Amino acid sequence: LAPPGRTIAAASAADVSCLQSTARKIWGEALGGIIQATSEPFCNDIYDLQDPLWTLYKDSIVLLGDAAHAITPHMAKGSNLALHDALTLASAASGAESLQAMLKEYNAARVQEVARCILVARQLGQLRQGLSPSSKTLPADGSAFEAALRSRGLPLRTLPIGDLFEPVWEFAEARLPHAERGFYLQVDESSPRRGSKRKSAWAESEPPSKLRSIDGADVLQITGVNHISFETDHVDRLRKFYAEVLGFPVLARPDFEFGGAWLQIQPGLALHIIERDPNKPSHPSSRHPAGAALTASERPPERFIRRSHHIALTVPDIDATRSALDGRCARYAVNRVPGTSIVQLFLYDPDGNGVELGNFDCNA
């Protein structure tokens, strides 16, 4: 094992002697015998990130693949991580309303997963070569190997979790015998699968879902109406009407990048007046008689609901809510309220009415 900053690619005679003398002990009889029989072995350096990155983007530059998470080969996962990066970034791009929103969503989805993989791969390599600080000997069998990993607090799974990969987990659960799954299909309490409609047979410690089930279908848990939103080209005129004519108290409002006003209808229920988005696509009214709904292809993308007429409902668990929507293949856009932990999901009902779901009580 080379210390940081030193290369051992140009193997010395001592390096070769050490490699061959320990080959059978470290690599087993078959591979160890081949190593010992190789007269002129060579070494390739293996690099990873000593400290995993916790931000994968800066300004308009984003990192994917080895640039974001150089990893040792002991999980056989480097290419898969890069593909997962690309898939996640494309998914974020499809629903984000800005470049920064896209990069933030990508970073939030990937940074913990890739950091975990870097550390697990490093520990795997150390264990395989008898270099683990926590063990003076190599694990005697598979159980000892898993126990050594668990002792370092590292989750064992190697298959990604998340809604995009839920079909893979479901296929494995349905088709792969339990004895053939191995530790790479184990899910820990600290990393439950999102999007799962049923408890995994191999993850008995998985926490219960925050959703209730009726006839096998996931149902959202709605705890109340948080606010009603009106869009307008005349924010001040509308604010004065509701404040002065109807007597609604004016509320403090986060520093959004567009104009608006918040007023209290009653305790726990607000009216949000929102400046109309000039970039929102419009459709000729002549094509749509009064009361006629726009088709899904005619509606503006879901991200525009944020600044349109809509009703906002409170949910207790935003991740469980996203899982339920994903399970129903519902399209939605995601936004985070500046300076808070509130996450907003925007979607249309079948008639094209805007609906917002948010964890509005998370900062209470």
Phi, psi and omega in degrees: 000118181283139174292160179306132178091353182246137176261146174237020181298324175273089188293133176276170178300323179293322178298315180296318180298317179296317179302312185285325182289335181253004188301311184292325180293319185274318189255356180090172187295313186294299182291322179299322178296321178296317179299316181294330182276352180276117187287326182231071179290155176234162183241142171246135176295146173240123182243147165218181178273121181302317176237112180305146178286142178250003171221123185258012178210159173210129184054244181253014181254131180232145181257137174226163175062212183299333177297330181266331188203067174305130190222147175290161187277009191284351172257357184051049193228359185301311180293321179297320178298318180296318178296320178295321175305309184298318180296317180294318180295319178296320179295318178295321181295329184291337183239359184276146180266354179207164178300314182296321177297320178298314183292323178295318180294318177300313182298314181298325183282333190250332196296318180289321181297314184288326176298318178300316182295320178302314183289320178295315180298319178298316180293322176302313180298318180294319179295318183294333183253011177068029184249006183291130178298338183270357183215131179272346181231162176288147176303137185285331182205182183299321181296318179294325179296314178296320180297322179295321177294314182297327181296338178268005178073026184256124175302148188266336187299150175240345176280132182298150172255169182122161187299325182297332184255004180302320178301328178293316178297318181295322178296316180297319181296322184279327191247337188264119179305145184304321183293341183261003186281319180072175185289344183288350177248023176263140180244131183267164177301328183283348183217065179294152178288130170278145174090357182285132180269352180209161183287137181289140180296333183256011183229063185293342180272001182297129183296150181295152180290150175275004179260150174259152187245134175234117181054037175083356182259135178290136180237135179292145175263106180258128183256352178166174173265126182268314180198165173240138184242137173240135174264150184201156171269355186228074184301311185295321180297316181290321179300315181297322180298308184288330180279318187265323181276312182266347174079025178286128176295141178278135182253158173294148185227137177301164183276075176286166181274010180220162183285161178166182179206147176245136177226152182265120175282311174203167181306124179088355180227125185238161171249124177253118174263126190234132176296130183300139180281117181292343180270357182291127179298144178241160180232139180303128182294338182296335180280345187230098178302160180308131179089347180281137182270145173290145174285166182302323182285340182270340183289149172297153177307154186303334182296339181281348178299329182307326182244033179231176174299129176195166173249140183246127182246145181269135174236147183279336186223107185289327179291319177295324178295316178298320180297318180294318178295318179297322179297336178260009179058035179278138176275138177203158175251155184240140175215151176243133182285127183303137176075010180224177175260012184283131175245133182246137175243130183242131180211165177259148167274175185302334179270002179088012175283140181281138178230135176242135175241130183210154176272063189292342181270001186292337179258008183290000000 
